[in-house]
Amino acid sequence: MKRTISASVRGIAAISLVLGSVMPAYAQHRPDEQNEARRDLRAGNVRSLREIERQVLPTMKGMQYLGPEYDPDAMAYRLKFIRDGRVVFVDVNARTGQVLGRTR
């Protein structure tokens, strides 16, 4: 068990390094990011995250979903996935739901 926990901790640390090194500046987390997403949703400017996830997640078979980020300036969601130590980002236009791109 001790070995498993140690391996898990090393794995999480490695993932954190990968995520931190490949994320562009516009996608860096802001403390008020969630509030801005809610405000834009209430104003009818963007689609809900759940709607975006229902659209994208089924297309990412075999990938583990790590979670979303929202960029209020670009009005875009960035969904993060991982498989076999490789991180994939899917950028989605929050207004239209159109996938803007995938990075590997």
Secondary structure, DSSP 8 states (H G I E B T S, - for coil): -HHHHHHHHHHHHHHHHHHHHH--GGGS--TTHHHHHHHHHHTTSS--HHHHHHHHGGGSTT-EEEEEEEETTTTEEEEEEEETTEEEEEEEETTT--EEEEE-
